[in-house]
Amino acid sequence: MKPQDEPPSLERLKEDIRRLRGKTAPAASPRPQGRGALMRMGVDLASCVIVGAGMGILLDRWLGTSPVLCILCFLLGAGAGFRSIWRVSQAMEAEENTADDEK
């Protein structure tokens, strides 16, 4: 073999891979922004309310306590949905403050 036909060193290949990954890697956003965040909050609220009301209806039918458990579980589901929205908004605000502090 001639010296020109030798394969490149492993270190050089690693460096080339690192360089190319830096050029092609998309900048990922760690948190939802704009419409995505609003959609997540809406889906969270709706799903919590629907699951709560559904559980209440099933429990009412099973136990024969007509509207009592449906109303109670609906309110618990709504509370869980609002709690979920609160947690998402607080996390977004904390990340925004962290991003502002880094600038």
Secondary structure, DSSP 8 states (H G I E B T S, - for coil): --GGGS---HHHHHHHHHHHHHHH-----SS--THHHHHHHHHHHHHHHHHHHHHHHHHHHHHT-TTHHHHHHHHHHHHHHHHHHHHHHHHHHHHHHHHHHH-
